[in-house]
Amino acid sequence: MNRSKKAGSVIVACFVGLALAGPLLAGVEPFAFDGERLLTPSSVNWLGTNALGQDVFSQLSYGARTTLLIGLGVAVLSTTLSGVLGLMAGYFKRLDPLINGLANVLLVLPSLLLVLIVAAFTSGGVWQLIVTLGLLTWPGYMRLIRASVLSLREREFVKASQLFHGKPSYILRKHLMPFIVPLLRTKFILSFRQAVTMEASLSFLGLGDPNQPTWGKMLEQAFHQTETWMTTAWQWTIVPPMLALLLVTIGLALLSEGEHQQGNRLLRSYSPSSRVKLLLASSEIAASVPCAHSSVKAAEQTQRTEHCTATHAGSDNAVVVHDLSVVHNGRTILQPMSFSIAAGSVTAIIGESGSGKTTLARAVYGLLPDDVMSGAVYIRSGGTNGSSETSGTSDTSNICATNGSSAERGINRWVDAAFIVQDPRLSFNPLLTIGQQFMEAMQGTDASSITVSEKRLAAKQALREVQLSDRLLDSYPHELSGGMLGRALLALALINKPSLLIADEPTGALDPIVKWEILNLLVTKVREHGMTLLLITHDHQAALRVADDMMIIKDGQLLEHAPAEQWLHHPATSYSRELQALMPSIRRRHISEEFKKVGFQHREGCRNLKKEQRNVGRTT
Amino acid sequence: MRRSKHTVTYLYVLFFVLLLNFVLPRLLPGGPIDFLEGGEDGPVFISDAQKVAMRDYYHLDESAWMQLADYVKGIFTFDFGQSFTYKMPVYEVIMNRLPWTLLIVGVATVLSIVIGIVAGLLSAWRHAGDHDRGWFLSMISVSTIPDFLTGMLFVLGFSVKWDWFPLGGAATPFYTPNGWWDLLIDVSWHAVLPVVTLTVANTASIYLLMRNEAIRVLREPFIEFALAKGVGSGTILYRHVLRNAILPIITMVVVRLGGLLAGSVLVETVFSYPGIGNLLQEAILARDYPLLHGLFVLMTVFVLLLNMAADRIYPLLDPRIQTGKQGGA
């Protein structure tokens, strides 16, 4: 029970207490004209008297009784109707059109209008109000209950009970009711509140029961007395019933809303994480190495493993990850890990569901908030001006210049790196055309001077590159098939020529044939543009087929990071062997043969040193 | 399919209200006249002339079927008869009052939609913290307060205690303004409190709807994808979250507009504002049946038109529905 719910309960309990005990304490009849007019509060008249000389406290406490009666009456009637009709409409197909149709008709008109129509032609009595409100306010929750029953009806336990010839009344009572009860509880409180408000409103309009003391009526009487406004009388004639009404409605609201729990916090940062930085054209991993010591060679000698990464950051590495770990709500999602990924390579990240693959990908791309993430990620800058073709010499010449000004520059999303996720059908905003979503992605480029038509031209070009018609720019996502969207997504990822592409199960939601097609296209394009690909996948065979390097992740730990061939033939951990055992042997042989055919030209340079570095990563 | 189904519902609603209007007064014990004379709450006094007018109005000397025919004919010719209290055709009485209601309800509607949607959107954006929780609970509290209470609070505070705004009415009585500018100031001065009251009452519920919907949209994968694309927060909120979240909101907001119209009964009574809500209250108290009949039909038709408008607007904003129709699907 949280605080708001507690507050609500206390208020409602006070109100019930007033309704039950108040009239016994009051001593005076609410309509007795005993006192003087407009007496100030005293020991005799606790809250003074109104313009007719009636005791305000007595009226207030009897009014609480009326309010309680009406609230309970309406809540019981309306909740019962909602529950019974909802269960019947959901369970018996024949009754459904009738009940649902009636509900629709009642829902169109505001209930105040309906109540006014009835109240206008009849004399307003308490019981009449209860019946009217009860009969008019059931449809909203009836529909919720009906929808819930409709889905429950198809569930196994209901089907099983039907097979055993369970009577509908039995099934409804034993199997469906437990699911409906929370809804009914909320509905009860809501109806109670509605009834209190409605009664007060009607009384205030002068349409209430003339023989019952109610809060609305007290307000109405006081409101239409000019003396109320001329003197201070409003302090005891208007404020008490007003406060009572306010407190009861708010208390009831807190009571029902207190149940709503705060949803889980989304692990997402709206701006690029500051822990993800650009890998400077030529050198350092950590800003701790000052620029003045540009004698990189010296550093190399002292920190052998690290300097390899460092020296090759400019020419060979696209991603360098340093002591990256993710902790959320005291739970470690990613254990500290360090690794680097060679530029132009395809690295597959493999692991079970929940092993932290996606978290790793999101962390590398800087989608996680800073406070859950520690360590650092460096990504080589991309885009048309910072592409991997930049020569080594120019790099070294401007080490210090770039270092001074933008050593800690964050990445430019979609320009330096791009990130595509599971389902292409869910990745596109359904309300924007493909073209509009292309334009958006091109806004991040440095060349902001390019015009809309140029962007459009570039988008068309990108679409043609993945064998899609450029007319698709004006289509909405729902008009395209999953495979087409997959291609479009790919085109979108390539549009700014990022140096790194992170693909989180890019084909996970597609059917097998389209899956292969998209994956092949993805790898072809990545190789064609000399980009680096970080591919997260469940599909070990696909991973082996396309990847140069494999990373195995289990329970948030980086178990292995090795060239694909080496991993296949000499897996370092038992977990890897288990994974491999799951693959059909035929496929395995086929893959091995394929590996012989494919050369590994991409990764000759720093292979040995890189291995060492991986070992460091594994042990940390 | 969808639309025709709705239209049928609306026709049923219209039929239902008209039937209520026809049957209820005739079902009263002893008919409307006896009911009024013997009514428990004595203040209603009717003269013989009024009785004649009433008998005339209801065609009580004719058969039930003839009464029904006359009734239906009256509806289609906007002829709701002569108001008992105003001695004028109902149609004219309503038309005199309608602009005032449209003024305050219209302004309050625009304000509450804008404020509610912006606040809901921002609140969803900051969904993470306790800050939002407090804001959320206070909005829930505000949304439950009956609007006449809010109105009374304002009257107590701003008119009685501090005397900043007039107690009621739509314009200062017996005041001859110098030109349209003074008139405008006088009218807006009087409209402030009613508009604020209606806005407060309506904003909270729109805020709550918008907040829930925006939180749902923010969890969609395409929002994460847009973030990954490097789209700025402003653009994400406006183009991605707002446009997607507002679709389901529209229907609900429009339905609430109908409620606002009916809700004006209370607010106009608090501020003695001369709109149709106040007129409705007077008509109910005075048992002015022709006037009541006219008002109920007007309000019902208004609500139905709003609902139909919402059904039309929805496909315009959602490309998925539009093309589905073109394709004949």
Interface residues (C-beta under 8 A of the other chain):
Chain A: S4 G101 N104 V105 V108 L109 P110 L112 L113 L116 I117 V118 A119 A120 F121 T122 S123 R193 T197 A200 S201 F204 L205 G206 L207 P210 L219 F223 W229 W234 I238 M242 L245 L246 T249 I250 L252 A253 L254 E257 Q262 G263 R265 L266 R268 Y270 S271 P272 Y365 L367 N412 R413 W414 V415 A418 F419 I420 V421 Q422 D423 L426 S427 F428 N429 P430 L431 L432 Q437 E440 A441 Q443 G444 Y476 H478 E479 L492
Chain B: T9 Y10 Y12 V13 F16 V17 L20 N21 L24 P25 L28 G39 E40 D41 H127 A128 R133 L137 I140 S141 S143 T144 I145 P146 F148 L149 M152 L153 L156 V160 L167 I215 L218 R219 E220 P221 F222 E224 F225 A226 L227 A228 K229 G230 V231 S233 T235 I236 R239 H240 R243 N244 L247 V255 G258 G259 L261 A262 G263 V265 L266 T269 V270 L280 Q281 A283 I284 L285 L292 F296 M299 T300 V303 L304 N307 L317 D318 P319 R320 T323
